[in-house]
Amino acid sequence: MTDVPPGATGLLVGAISYTLGVCALVGPGDMTLPTPCAEWDLAMLFAHLSASMADLEIAIRTGTLDLERPPDSAAGDPVETLRDQAAQLLCAVYGYDSARRFVAVAGLPVPAGVVACTGAVEIAVHGWDVSAARSGAARGSVRPKDSIEPIEPKDPISPIQPVPPIPAVLATRMLRLCPLVVAGREGLFASPVAVSAQASPGDRLVGFLGRDPGTLRRRPAFVTHE
């Protein structure tokens, strides 16, 4: 992309790399774990993340973001599905060479770089959500996956030590862009969560996006009307 804000492609690549690295550690038995996204377990989060990547790939490739497009039904390993979708997205990003490009969003032209940066923020923060879900399981704050009782997404998660943050370099760049790309947060992110002045860039980023970096779920972090 030649007309995008500086580093938009790199930001998206960094977000994908971080999230795929986190998701590579997820096993089939983890899919019922609750996440910081209210009402969602890991399986639902993976489905949403794959669908978001698919929408972004289509938007970059065709110049139109279809907000009403139904998500593709994917079978098989959610981690492999996510990797495949990420590969398609990267192909679209690197293969796009139009000199002047906008993406139609709800009928309005938006610079392709802004769309890419917005997608990067969503991909990265959901990578953190996956890490938070797995951290809760590792520290025993949810029932074991071999429990005879199913894990319910509504179950409360006990406070734990902070989740490993999004890498500082990536998070710092996203924090600078958040006022632009997360201007309309209703239906997407909860209100910002206060963090300490000494918080890392990664913790400040997830706090801005409605996550509590010190606990897994203190309140709903993601709002969905689906």
N, CA and C of each residue as an Amber inpcrd file, in Angstrom:
protein
   678
   0.8550000  -1.1870000   0.0000000   0.0000000   0.0000000   0.0000000
   0.8930000   1.2400000   0.0000000   0.6210000   2.1640000  -0.8770000
   1.4630000   3.3480000  -0.9610000   0.7800000   4.5810000  -0.4090000
  -0.5370000   4.5050000  -0.1400000  -1.2350000   5.6940000   0.3220000
  -1.6700000   5.5610000   1.7740000  -1.1160000   4.6200000   2.5030000
  -1.5580000   4.3780000   3.8590000  -0.6700000   5.1180000   4.8500000
  -1.1480000   5.3350000   6.0840000  -0.2770000   5.9480000   7.0870000
   1.0020000   5.1440000   7.2290000   2.1190000   5.8020000   7.5000000
   3.3970000   5.0920000   7.5960000   3.3270000   3.9170000   8.5550000
   3.7630000   2.7750000   8.0890000   3.8280000   1.6070000   8.9570000
   2.5390000   0.8520000   9.1280000   1.4840000   1.1730000   8.3700000
   0.2110000   0.4800000   8.5370000   0.3500000  -1.0090000   8.2420000
   1.0580000  -1.3330000   7.1740000   1.2570000  -2.7420000   6.8500000
   2.0780000  -3.4230000   7.9350000   3.1440000  -2.7720000   8.3800000
   3.9730000  -3.3420000   9.4260000   3.2110000  -3.5370000  10.7250000
   2.3130000  -2.6020000  11.0450000   1.5110000  -2.7240000  12.2600000
   0.6030000  -3.9480000  12.1820000  -0.0030000  -4.1440000  11.0260000
  -0.8790000  -5.3000000  10.8490000  -0.0930000  -6.5990000  10.9120000
   1.0590000  -6.6120000  10.2810000   1.9060000  -7.8060000  10.3190000
   2.3360000  -8.1120000  11.7530000   2.6990000  -7.0730000  12.5100000
   3.0930000  -7.2740000  13.8960000   1.9630000  -7.8310000  14.7460000
   0.7470000  -7.3280000  14.5240000  -0.4090000  -7.8150000  15.2730000
  -0.6910000  -9.2780000  14.9630000  -0.6050000  -9.6240000  13.6810000
  -0.8510000 -11.0110000  13.2780000   0.2150000 -11.9310000  13.8600000
   1.4640000 -11.5010000  13.8070000   2.5560000 -12.3180000  14.3310000
   2.3810000 -12.5710000  15.8280000   2.0660000 -11.5190000  16.5740000
   1.8570000 -11.6630000  18.0150000   0.7070000 -12.6230000  18.3020000
  -0.4150000 -12.4240000  17.6310000  -1.6000000 -13.2240000  17.9200000
  -1.4180000 -14.6820000  17.5150000  -0.7960000 -14.9270000  16.3780000
  -0.5620000 -16.3120000  15.9810000   0.3840000 -17.0100000  16.9540000
   1.3500000 -16.2670000  17.4700000   2.2630000 -16.8460000  18.4490000
   1.5350000 -17.2710000  19.7160000   0.5940000 -16.4430000  20.1620000
  -0.1970000 -16.7860000  21.3430000  -1.1110000 -17.9780000  21.0540000
  -1.7510000 -17.9360000  19.8920000  -2.7340000 -18.9700000  19.5600000
  -2.0910000 -20.3260000  19.2800000  -0.8120000 -20.3260000  18.9200000
  -0.1330000 -21.5920000  18.6580000  -0.0690000 -22.4680000  19.8960000
  -0.2170000 -21.8770000  21.0790000  -0.1360000 -22.6140000  22.3310000
  -1.4820000 -23.2010000  22.7570000  -2.5290000 -22.8960000  22.0080000
  -3.8770000 -23.3480000  22.3720000  -4.1090000 -24.7600000  21.8530000
  -4.6190000 -25.6250000  22.7200000  -4.9330000 -26.9920000  22.3410000
  -6.4300000 -27.2030000  22.2350000  -6.8550000 -28.3230000  21.6710000
  -8.2960000 -28.5990000  21.5240000  -9.0470000 -28.5480000  22.8500000
  -8.3960000 -28.9740000  23.9250000  -9.0720000 -28.9730000  25.2150000
  -9.2550000 -27.6080000  25.8310000  -8.6580000 -26.5790000  25.2250000
  -8.7580000 -25.2220000  25.7660000  -9.9660000 -24.4620000  25.2450000
 -10.6610000 -24.9840000  24.2530000 -11.6750000 -24.2040000  23.5560000
 -12.8840000 -23.8320000  24.4100000 -13.0900000 -24.5160000  25.5240000
 -14.2120000 -24.1630000  26.3950000 -13.8240000 -23.1710000  27.4860000
 -12.5650000 -22.7380000  27.5010000 -12.1390000 -21.7820000  28.5240000
 -12.8650000 -20.4500000  28.3610000 -13.2890000 -19.8430000  29.4720000
 -13.8730000 -18.4970000  29.3830000 -12.8070000 -17.4680000  29.0440000
 -13.2260000 -16.3780000  28.4650000 -12.3180000 -15.3210000  28.0360000
 -12.7370000 -13.9910000  28.6750000 -11.9150000 -12.9430000  28.5440000
 -12.3400000 -11.6250000  29.0370000 -13.5190000 -11.0490000  28.2620000
 -13.8420000 -11.6210000  27.1110000 -14.9920000 -11.1690000  26.3290000
 -16.2530000 -11.7840000  26.9250000 -17.1320000 -10.9490000  27.4540000
 -18.3160000 -11.4360000  28.1470000 -19.1030000 -12.4070000  27.2880000
 -19.4740000 -13.5460000  27.8750000 -20.2960000 -14.5720000  27.2530000
 -19.5450000 -15.4450000  26.2560000 -18.2790000 -15.1800000  25.9860000
 -17.5500000 -15.9270000  24.9600000 -16.5380000 -16.8670000  25.5790000
 -16.4960000 -18.1150000  25.0380000 -15.3890000 -19.0000000  25.3570000
 -14.3560000 -18.8910000  24.2330000 -13.2770000 -19.6540000  24.3400000
 -12.2080000 -19.5240000  23.3350000 -12.6740000 -19.9200000  21.9430000
 -13.5320000 -20.9270000  21.8440000 -14.0190000 -21.3360000  20.5240000
 -14.7490000 -20.1900000  19.8340000 -15.5870000 -19.4790000  20.5800000
 -16.3220000 -18.3470000  20.0130000 -15.3790000 -17.2090000  19.6480000
 -14.3690000 -16.9950000  20.4780000 -13.4020000 -15.9340000  20.1950000
 -12.5980000 -16.2470000  18.9320000 -12.1740000 -17.5130000  18.7870000
 -11.4460000 -17.9090000  17.5800000 -12.3130000 -17.7110000  16.3410000
 -13.5880000 -18.0820000  16.4300000 -14.4940000 -17.9150000  15.2840000
 -14.6310000 -16.4450000  14.9130000 -14.7630000 -15.5990000  15.9230000
 -14.8780000 -14.1600000  15.6670000 -13.5990000 -13.6010000  15.0540000
 -12.4580000 -14.0190000  15.5790000 -11.1840000 -13.5140000  15.0820000
 -10.9560000 -13.9390000  13.6380000 -11.2770000 -15.1870000  13.3140000
 -11.1360000 -15.6570000  11.9320000 -12.0620000 -14.8850000  11.0050000
 -13.3000000 -14.6350000  11.4580000 -14.2490000 -13.8810000  10.6420000
 -13.7820000 -12.4460000  10.4300000 -13.2070000 -11.8350000  11.4660000
 -12.7080000 -10.4640000  11.3370000 -11.5650000 -10.3890000  10.3350000
 -10.6660000 -11.3830000  10.3790000  -9.5720000 -11.4220000   9.4080000
 -10.1080000 -11.6010000   7.9930000 -11.1350000 -12.4250000   7.8470000
 -11.7290000 -12.6360000   6.5220000 -12.3410000 -11.3430000   5.9940000
 -13.0510000 -10.6290000   6.8530000 -13.6530000  -9.3560000   6.4430000
 -12.5780000  -8.3470000   6.0360000 -11.4970000  -8.3010000   6.8000000
 -10.4240000  -7.3580000   6.4920000  -9.7300000  -7.7270000   5.1880000
  -9.5180000  -8.9990000   4.9600000  -8.8870000  -9.4460000   3.7040000
  -9.7340000  -9.0440000   2.5050000 -11.0420000  -9.2480000   2.6140000
 -11.9440000  -8.8770000   1.5150000 -11.9430000  -7.3700000   1.3080000
 -11.9380000  -6.6230000   2.4110000 -11.9540000  -5.1620000   2.3120000
 -10.7080000  -4.6420000   1.6060000  -9.5530000  -5.1590000   1.9660000
  -8.3040000  -4.7060000   1.3490000  -8.2390000  -5.1210000  -0.1090000
  -8.7350000  -6.3130000  -0.3930000  -8.6390000  -6.8460000  -1.7620000
  -9.6600000  -6.2140000  -2.6990000 -10.8790000  -5.9340000  -2.2030000
 -11.9440000  -5.4570000  -3.0800000 -12.2520000  -3.9760000  -2.9170000
 -11.8230000  -3.3660000  -1.8030000 -12.1350000  -1.9650000  -1.5730000
 -13.4840000  -1.7400000  -0.9270000 -14.0990000  -2.8090000  -0.4000000
 -15.3980000  -2.6770000   0.2590000 -15.4240000  -3.5360000   1.5140000
 -15.8100000  -2.9260000   2.6290000 -15.9950000  -3.6640000   3.8680000
 -17.4840000  -3.8960000   4.0550000 -17.8900000  -5.1510000   3.9270000
 -19.3000000  -5.5210000   4.0330000 -19.6140000  -5.8450000   5.4870000
 -20.2430000  -4.8990000   6.1820000 -20.5400000  -5.0830000   7.5930000
 -21.6660000  -6.0710000   7.8360000 -22.4030000  -6.4160000   6.7760000
 -23.5230000  -7.3420000   6.9080000 -23.1770000  -8.7500000   6.4270000
 -21.9520000  -8.9670000   5.9910000 -21.5850000 -10.2860000   5.4620000
 -21.6340000 -11.3360000   6.5630000 -22.3900000 -12.4330000   6.3430000
 -22.4230000 -13.4860000   7.3640000 -21.0740000 -14.1810000   7.4440000
 -20.6540000 -14.5760000   8.6340000 -19.3530000 -15.2480000   8.7690000
 -19.3510000 -16.5990000   8.0800000 -18.1930000 -16.9520000   7.5390000
 -18.0590000 -18.2620000   6.9090000 -18.1190000 -19.3460000   7.9780000
 -18.7540000 -20.4620000   7.6140000 -18.7840000 -21.5910000   8.5470000
 -17.5110000 -22.4010000   8.3500000 -16.7150000 -22.4800000   9.4050000
 -15.4320000 -23.1730000   9.3220000 -15.4680000 -24.4340000  10.1670000
 -14.9960000 -25.5210000   9.5820000 -14.8980000 -26.7730000  10.3110000
 -13.4260000 -27.0970000  10.5260000 -13.1750000 -27.9960000  11.4550000
 -11.7950000 -28.3940000  11.6890000 -11.1670000 -27.6480000  12.8470000
  -9.8490000 -27.6860000  12.9040000  -9.0880000 -27.0920000  14.0000000
  -9.1740000 -25.5710000  13.9390000  -9.7130000 -24.9080000  14.9690000
  -9.8210000 -23.4400000  14.9450000  -8.4720000 -22.7420000  14.7950000
  -7.4110000 -23.3230000  15.3660000  -6.0920000 -22.7030000  15.2600000
  -5.6060000 -22.7480000  13.8130000  -5.7820000 -23.8810000  13.1550000
  -5.3790000 -23.9910000  11.7540000  -6.2160000 -23.0750000  10.8700000
  -7.5060000 -22.9860000  11.1670000  -8.3790000 -22.0850000  10.4090000
  -7.9020000 -20.6440000  10.5390000  -7.5150000 -20.2670000  11.7540000
  -7.0230000 -18.9080000  11.9730000  -5.7180000 -18.6690000  11.2200000
  -4.8200000 -19.6370000  11.2370000  -3.5550000 -19.4970000  10.5040000
  -3.8170000 -19.3200000   9.0080000  -4.7200000 -20.1300000   8.4620000
  -5.0340000 -20.0340000   7.0350000  -5.6100000 -18.6630000   6.7010000
  -6.4930000 -18.1700000   7.5580000  -7.1040000 -16.8700000   7.3000000
  -6.0780000 -15.7550000   7.4050000  -5.1530000 -15.8890000   8.3520000
  -4.0840000 -14.9010000   8.4940000  -3.1930000 -14.8820000   7.2620000
  -2.9180000 -16.0560000   6.7080000  -2.0910000 -16.1380000   5.5000000
  -2.7700000 -15.4280000   4.3360000  -4.0750000 -15.6300000   4.2010000
  -4.8050000 -14.9510000   3.1220000  -4.7890000 -13.4430000   3.3130000
  -4.9170000 -13.0060000   4.5550000  -4.8860000 -11.5730000   4.8360000
  -3.5290000 -10.9800000   4.4940000  -2.4630000 -11.6700000   4.8720000
  -1.1210000 -11.1760000   4.5590000  -0.8880000 -11.1220000   3.0520000
  -1.4000000 -12.1040000   2.3350000  -1.2720000 -12.0840000   0.8620000
  -1.9680000 -10.8630000   0.2760000  -3.1350000 -10.5350000   0.8180000
  -3.8540000  -9.3590000   0.3230000  -3.0880000  -8.0850000   0.6420000
  -2.5230000  -8.0170000   1.8360000  -1.7860000  -6.8110000   2.2480000
  -0.5580000  -6.5920000   1.3760000   0.2250000  -7.6470000   1.1990000
   1.4630000  -7.5060000   0.4270000   1.2110000  -7.4640000  -1.0790000
   0.0950000  -8.0290000  -1.5180000  -0.1930000  -8.0520000  -2.9540000
  -0.9120000  -6.8280000  -3.4530000  -1.3190000  -5.9650000  -2.5390000
  -2.0640000  -4.7710000  -2.9160000  -1.1070000  -3.6700000  -3.3290000
  -1.2820000  -3.1350000  -4.5520000  -0.3240000  -2.1490000  -5.0390000
  -0.9790000  -0.9230000  -5.6750000  -2.2610000  -0.7080000  -5.3770000
  -2.9190000   0.4700000  -5.9450000  -2.3330000   1.7430000  -5.3510000
  -2.1530000   2.7520000  -6.1860000  -1.5180000   3.9950000  -5.7290000
  -2.4470000   4.8260000  -4.8490000  -3.7280000   4.8030000  -5.1440000
  -4.6860000   5.5980000  -4.3760000  -5.8600000   4.6940000  -4.0450000
  -5.9640000   4.3100000  -2.7940000  -6.9560000   3.3180000  -2.4300000
  -7.7410000   3.7310000  -1.1960000  -9.0370000   3.5700000  -1.2890000
  -9.9280000   3.7520000  -0.1630000 -10.7950000   2.5120000  -0.0390000
 -11.3080000   2.2910000   1.1410000 -12.2240000   1.1870000   1.3870000
 -13.5780000   1.7760000   1.7440000 -14.6200000   1.3240000   1.0670000
 -15.9680000   1.7990000   1.3590000 -16.4780000   1.0990000   2.6190000
 -16.7390000   1.8890000   3.6640000 -17.2630000   1.3690000   4.9290000
 -18.5980000   2.0570000   5.1860000 -19.6780000   1.2860000   5.1510000
 -21.0290000   1.8500000   5.2980000 -21.2670000   2.9580000   4.2760000
 -20.7110000   2.7650000   3.0940000 -20.9070000   3.7100000   2.0130000
 -19.9780000   4.9010000   2.0210000 -19.1080000   5.0060000   3.0030000
 -18.1940000   6.1450000   3.1030000 -16.7660000   5.6950000   2.8080000
 -16.0040000   6.5100000   2.0600000 -14.6170000   6.1380000   1.7580000
 -13.6960000   6.3580000   2.9540000 -12.9640000   5.3280000   3.3220000
 -12.0110000   5.3920000   4.4260000 -10.6500000   4.9740000   3.8880000
  -9.5760000   5.7180000   4.1790000  -8.2510000   5.3050000   3.7010000
  -7.9450000   3.8650000   4.0920000  -7.3860000   3.1300000   3.1460000
  -7.1020000   1.7150000   3.3900000  -6.1930000   1.5170000   4.6020000
  -5.2760000   2.4380000   4.8140000  -4.3740000   2.3170000   5.9470000
  -5.0910000   2.4250000   7.2760000  -6.1110000   3.2660000   7.3580000
  -6.8810000   3.3820000   8.5880000  -7.6160000   2.0760000   8.8610000
  -8.1640000   1.4820000   7.8050000  -8.8510000   0.1930000   7.9520000
  -7.8710000  -0.8720000   8.4290000  -6.6700000  -0.8840000   7.8310000
  -5.6610000  -1.8680000   8.2210000  -5.2350000  -1.6820000   9.6710000
  -5.0470000  -0.4460000  10.0970000  -4.6400000  -0.1820000  11.4790000
  -5.7360000  -0.5550000  12.4660000  -6.9760000  -0.2900000  12.0990000
  -8.0950000  -0.6680000  12.9560000  -8.1380000  -2.1830000  13.1280000
  -7.9600000  -2.8950000  12.0170000  -7.9260000  -4.3510000  12.0960000
  -6.7660000  -4.8470000  12.9370000  -5.6300000  -4.1730000  12.8350000
  -4.4570000  -4.5820000  13.6070000  -4.7160000  -4.4740000  15.1070000
  -5.3630000  -3.3970000  15.5250000  -5.6660000  -3.2240000  16.9420000
  -6.5910000  -4.3340000  17.4270000  -7.6280000  -4.6260000  16.6490000
  -8.5650000  -5.6860000  17.0470000  -7.8640000  -7.0410000  17.1270000
  -7.0460000  -7.3470000  16.1390000  -6.3490000  -8.6370000  16.1200000
  -5.4230000  -8.7750000  17.3320000  -4.6910000  -7.7090000  17.6430000
  -3.7530000  -7.7720000  18.7660000  -4.4720000  -7.9130000  20.0980000
  -5.5290000  -7.1520000  20.3060000  -6.1970000  -7.2080000  21.6030000
  -6.8870000  -8.5510000  21.7900000  -7.3630000  -9.1490000  20.7110000
  -7.9480000 -10.4870000  20.8510000  -6.8630000 -11.5350000  21.0770000
  -5.6670000 -11.2860000  20.5850000  -4.5580000 -12.1580000  20.9390000
  -4.3090000 -12.1140000  22.4390000  -4.3870000 -10.9060000  23.0070000
  -4.2510000 -10.7710000  24.4660000  -5.3780000 -11.5040000  25.1760000
  -6.5950000 -11.4460000  24.6350000  -7.7220000 -12.1610000  25.2380000
  -7.4420000 -13.6670000  25.3060000  -6.8540000 -14.1990000  24.2320000
  -6.5050000 -15.6220000  24.2200000  -5.4720000 -15.9120000  25.3060000
  -4.4650000 -15.0610000  25.4080000  -3.4380000 -15.2280000  26.4190000
  -4.0420000 -15.1610000  27.8200000  -4.9890000 -14.2610000  28.0250000
  -5.6390000 -14.1270000  29.3260000  -6.4210000 -15.3780000  29.6780000
  -7.1200000 -15.9270000  28.7050000  -7.8920000 -17.1460000  28.9560000
  -6.9750000 -18.2910000  29.3600000  -5.8620000 -18.4460000  28.6560000
  -4.9360000 -19.5240000  28.9640000  -4.2190000 -19.2760000  30.2890000
  -3.9340000 -18.0440000  30.6030000  -3.2800000 -17.7340000  31.8700000
  -4.1790000 -18.0930000  33.0380000  -5.4740000 -17.8490000  32.8940000
  -6.4140000 -18.2030000  33.9410000  -6.4530000 -19.6920000  34.1760000
  -6.4040000 -20.4840000  33.1060000  -6.4200000 -21.9330000  33.2440000
  -5.1350000 -22.4290000  33.8810000  -3.9990000 -21.8370000  33.4890000
  -2.7060000 -22.2900000  33.9930000  -2.5810000 -22.0320000  35.4880000
  -3.2440000 -20.9700000  35.9790000  -3.1270000 -20.6300000  37.3880000
  -4.2790000 -21.1850000  38.2170000  -5.1040000 -22.0390000  37.5910000
  -6.1410000 -22.7140000  38.3430000  -7.3340000 -21.8600000  38.7020000
  -7.5870000 -20.7840000  37.9500000  -8.7100000 -19.9230000  38.2760000
  -9.9920000 -20.3460000  37.5850000  -9.9360000 -21.4280000  36.7820000
 -11.1310000 -22.0070000  36.2000000 -11.0910000 -23.4970000  36.4750000
 -12.2160000 -24.1700000  36.2780000 -12.2500000 -25.5950000  36.5280000
 -11.3670000 -26.3310000  35.5410000 -10.7700000 -27.4330000  35.9340000
  -9.9480000 -28.2100000  35.0060000 -10.7460000 -28.6270000  33.7860000
 -10.0520000 -28.7410000  32.6540000 -10.7600000 -29.0550000  31.4110000
 -11.3150000 -30.4640000  31.3950000 -10.8600000 -31.3520000  32.3240000
 -11.3970000 -32.6950000  32.3750000 -12.4960000 -32.8180000  33.4260000
 -12.9760000 -31.6600000  33.9420000 -14.0520000 -31.6800000  34.9180000
 -15.3040000 -32.2600000  34.2930000 -16.1270000 -32.9480000  35.0960000
 -17.3680000 -33.5140000  34.5690000 -18.3880000 -32.4150000  34.3280000
 -18.1720000 -31.2390000  34.9110000 -19.0790000 -30.1240000  34.6930000
 -18.5120000 -29.2260000  33.6090000 -19.3540000 -28.8090000  32.6270000
 -18.8500000 -27.9300000  31.5690000 -18.4940000 -26.5620000  32.1150000
 -17.4900000 -25.9360000  31.5250000 -17.1110000 -24.5760000  31.8870000
 -18.0510000 -23.6080000  31.1860000 -18.7140000 -22.7730000  31.9470000
 -19.6530000 -21.8220000  31.3830000 -18.9620000 -20.4760000  31.2020000
 -19.1560000 -19.8360000  30.0360000 -18.5270000 -18.5350000  29.8230000
 -18.9220000 -17.4900000  30.8550000 -20.1100000 -17.6530000  31.5020000
 -20.5550000 -16.6600000  32.4770000 -19.8810000 -16.8330000  33.8310000
 -19.2170000 -17.9580000  34.0480000 -18.6030000 -18.2010000  35.3420000
 -17.6050000 -17.1030000  35.6730000 -17.5900000 -16.6240000  36.9240000
 -16.6080000 -15.5910000  37.2920000 -15.2080000 -16.1530000  37.3050000
 -14.2430000 -15.3120000  36.9730000 -12.8380000 -15.6980000  36.9810000
 -12.1510000 -14.9530000  38.1140000 -11.4370000 -15.6780000  38.9360000
 -10.7900000 -15.0860000  40.0950000  -9.6520000 -14.1610000  39.6660000
  -9.3710000 -13.1230000  40.4460000  -8.2170000 -12.2650000  40.1420000
  -6.9310000 -13.0790000  40.1460000  -6.0370000 -12.7380000  39.2480000
  -4.7690000 -13.4470000  39.1210000  -3.6590000 -12.4320000  38.9120000
  -2.4600000 -12.9190000  38.7710000  -1.3600000 -12.0380000  38.4250000
  -1.5830000 -11.4900000  37.0160000  -0.9670000 -10.3630000  36.6850000
  -1.1670000  -9.7610000  35.3720000  -0.8400000 -10.7200000  34.2230000
  -1.6280000 -10.6160000  33.1710000  -1.3930000 -11.4080000  31.9610000
  -0.1930000 -10.8150000  31.2210000   0.6640000 -11.6430000  30.6190000
   1.7890000 -11.0920000  29.8410000   1.2830000 -10.0660000  28.8260000
   1.8580000  -8.8760000  28.8070000   1.3220000  -7.8100000  27.9560000
   1.6820000  -7.9760000  26.4850000   0.9520000  -7.2570000  25.6580000
   1.2920000  -7.1380000  24.2430000   2.6670000  -6.4830000  24.1580000
   3.5440000  -6.9210000  23.2520000   4.9010000  -6.3560000  23.1650000
   4.8890000  -4.8300000  23.1440000   5.8310000  -4.2420000  23.8530000
   5.8360000  -2.7980000  24.0770000   5.9020000  -1.9890000  22.7860000
   6.7490000  -2.4080000  21.8480000   6.8900000  -1.6430000  20.6060000
   5.5790000  -1.6250000  19.8400000   4.9330000  -2.7830000  19.7310000
   3.6560000  -2.8820000  19.0290000   2.5800000  -2.0920000  19.7550000
   2.5000000  -2.2410000  21.0670000   1.4710000  -1.5620000  21.8480000
   1.6390000  -0.0460000  21.8090000   2.8780000   0.4360000  21.8460000
   3.1260000   1.8800000  21.8200000   2.6080000   2.5040000  20.5290000
   2.8700000   1.8440000  19.4210000   2.3780000   2.3510000  18.1350000
   0.8540000   2.3550000  18.0940000   0.2380000   1.3160000  18.6690000
  -1.2250000   1.2360000  18.6560000  -1.8470000   2.2930000  19.5630000
  -1.2150000   2.5700000  20.6970000  -1.7370000   3.5870000  21.5960000
  -1.8130000   4.9440000  20.9100000  -0.8290000   5.2480000  20.0870000
  -0.8210000   6.5230000  19.3670000  -1.9700000   6.6050000  18.3640000
  -2.3860000   5.4580000  17.8430000  -3.4220000   5.4310000  16.8120000
  -4.8220000   5.2590000  17.3790000  -4.9310000   4.7770000  18.6100000
  -6.2450000   4.4440000  19.1570000  -7.2610000   5.5880000  19.1190000
  -6.8740000   6.8320000  19.4290000  -7.8740000   7.8980000  19.3540000
  -8.4880000   8.0480000  17.9680000  -7.7540000   7.6330000  16.9390000
  -8.2720000   7.7180000  15.5710000  -9.0810000   6.4860000  15.2130000
  -8.5270000   5.3000000  15.4620000  -9.1560000   4.0760000  14.9430000
 -10.1990000   3.4830000  15.8830000 -10.2590000   3.9680000  17.1390000
 -11.2690000   3.4640000  18.0750000 -12.1690000   4.6230000  18.5100000
 -12.3960000   5.5340000  17.5970000 -13.2050000   6.7080000  17.9280000
 -14.6340000   6.3080000  18.2780000 -15.2010000   5.3800000  17.5310000
 -16.5410000   4.8850000  17.8220000 -16.4520000   3.5010000  18.4300000
 -16.4750000   3.4010000  19.7600000 -16.2430000   2.1300000  20.4370000
 -17.5280000   1.4200000  20.8340000 -18.6830000   2.0880000  20.7450000
 -19.9330000   1.4740000  21.1810000 -20.2030000   0.2120000  20.3710000
 -20.4930000  -0.8720000  21.0530000 -20.7330000  -2.1350000  20.3910000
 -19.4760000  -2.9140000  20.1000000 -18.3060000  -2.3160000  20.3670000
 -17.0350000  -2.9870000  20.0980000 -16.2220000  -3.1920000  21.3690000
 -16.0290000  -2.1140000  22.1370000 -15.2030000  -2.1790000  23.3320000
 -15.9250000  -1.5240000  24.5030000 -15.6450000  -2.0320000  25.7030000
 -16.1840000  -1.4130000  26.9060000 -15.4230000  -0.1200000  27.1970000
 -15.8790000   0.5980000  28.1960000 -15.2050000   1.8360000  28.5820000
 -13.7910000   1.5270000  29.0880000 -12.8780000   2.4780000  28.9520000
 -11.5050000   2.2510000  29.4090000 -11.4230000   1.8730000  30.8820000
 -10.4440000   1.0280000  31.1980000 -10.1690000   0.6090000  32.5700000
  -8.9230000   1.3550000  33.0460000  -8.9940000   1.9410000  34.2210000
  -7.8490000   2.6800000  34.7530000  -6.6990000   1.7280000  35.0800000
  -5.4990000   2.1270000  34.7170000  -4.2980000   1.3590000  35.0430000
  -3.3140000   2.2950000  35.7390000  -2.3150000   1.7200000  36.3640000
  -1.3560000   2.5370000  37.1010000  -0.4910000   3.3510000  36.1510000
   0.0760000   4.4120000  36.6770000   0.9480000   5.2680000  35.8700000
   2.1860000   4.5290000  35.4070000   2.5640000   3.4780000  36.1220000
   3.7490000   2.7030000  35.7650000   3.4270000   1.5210000  34.8520000
   2.1890000   1.4200000  34.4000000   1.7900000   0.2830000  33.5790000
   2.5670000   0.2570000  32.2640000   2.8080000  -0.9340000  31.7640000
   3.5020000  -1.0880000  30.4910000   2.6170000  -0.5970000  29.3540000
   3.1980000  -0.3110000  28.1730000   2.3670000   0.0790000  27.0350000
   1.3030000  -0.9590000  26.7150000   1.6470000  -2.2460000  26.8370000
   0.6710000  -3.2880000  26.5560000  -0.4970000  -3.2480000  27.5200000
  -0.2210000  -3.0350000  28.8040000  -1.2980000  -2.9450000  29.7900000
  -2.1300000  -1.6830000  29.5750000  -1.4940000  -0.5910000  29.1960000
  -2.2530000   0.6360000  28.9230000  -3.1640000   0.4510000  27.7120000
  -2.6750000  -0.2870000  26.7270000  -3.4740000  -0.5210000  25.5260000
  -4.7190000  -1.3300000  25.8500000  -4.5650000  -2.4630000  26.5270000
  -5.7450000  -3.2830000  26.8150000  -6.6650000  -2.5730000  27.7960000
  -6.0990000  -1.7560000  28.7060000  -6.9390000  -0.9740000  29.5920000
  -7.7850000   0.0290000  28.8170000  -7.1720000   0.7010000  27.8440000
  -7.9030000   1.6480000  27.0060000  -9.0330000   0.9570000  26.2590000
  -8.8200000  -0.3190000  25.9040000  -9.8130000  -1.0730000  25.1450000
 -10.7600000  -1.8680000  26.0390000 -10.8130000  -1.5110000  27.3090000
 -11.8300000  -2.0730000  28.1810000 -11.4520000  -3.3400000  28.9040000
 -10.1770000  -3.7380000  28.8450000  -9.7330000  -4.9230000  29.5640000
  -9.0380000  -4.5190000  30.8610000  -9.1280000  -5.4020000  31.8450000
  -8.4070000  -5.1800000  33.0900000  -7.1300000  -6.0090000  33.0410000
  -5.9680000  -5.4010000  32.8830000  -4.7320000  -6.1720000  32.7520000
  -4.3030000  -6.8770000  34.0230000  -4.9920000  -6.5940000  35.1390000
  -4.6380000  -7.2530000  36.3850000  -5.5250000  -8.4230000  36.7280000
  -6.7060000  -8.4930000  36.1170000  -7.6190000  -9.6140000  36.3320000
  -8.1660000 -10.0390000  34.9910000  -8.6650000 -11.2630000  34.9340000
  -9.1510000 -11.7510000  33.6460000 -10.4830000 -11.1380000  33.2540000
 -11.4140000 -11.1080000  34.1810000 -12.6780000 -10.4610000  33.8350000
 -13.2600000  -9.8100000  35.0710000 -13.2160000  -8.4800000  35.1160000
 -13.8250000  -7.7250000  36.2040000 -15.1910000  -7.2480000  35.7720000
 -15.3620000  -7.1020000  34.4570000 -16.6140000  -6.6530000  33.8820000
 -16.5530000  -6.9710000  32.4060000 -17.6860000  -6.8850000  31.6750000
 -17.6380000  -7.2110000  30.2450000 -16.6360000  -6.3470000  29.5060000
 -15.7900000  -6.9890000  28.7020000 -14.7570000  -6.2690000  27.9660000
 -15.1480000  -6.0720000  26.5160000 -15.9740000  -6.9420000  25.9870000
 -16.3390000  -6.8740000  24.5700000 -17.8450000  -6.9710000  24.4760000
 -18.4370000  -6.1250000  23.6940000 -19.8810000  -6.1000000  23.5470000
 -20.2370000  -6.6030000  22.1620000 -21.1910000  -7.5170000  22.0880000
 -21.6200000  -8.0040000  20.7860000 -23.1320000  -8.0530000  20.7520000
 -23.6890000  -7.6860000  19.6470000 -25.1330000  -7.7250000  19.4680000
 -25.5370000  -8.8930000  18.5800000 -24.6000000  -9.8020000  18.3140000
 -24.8960000 -10.9430000  17.4800000 -25.6850000 -11.9840000  18.2820000
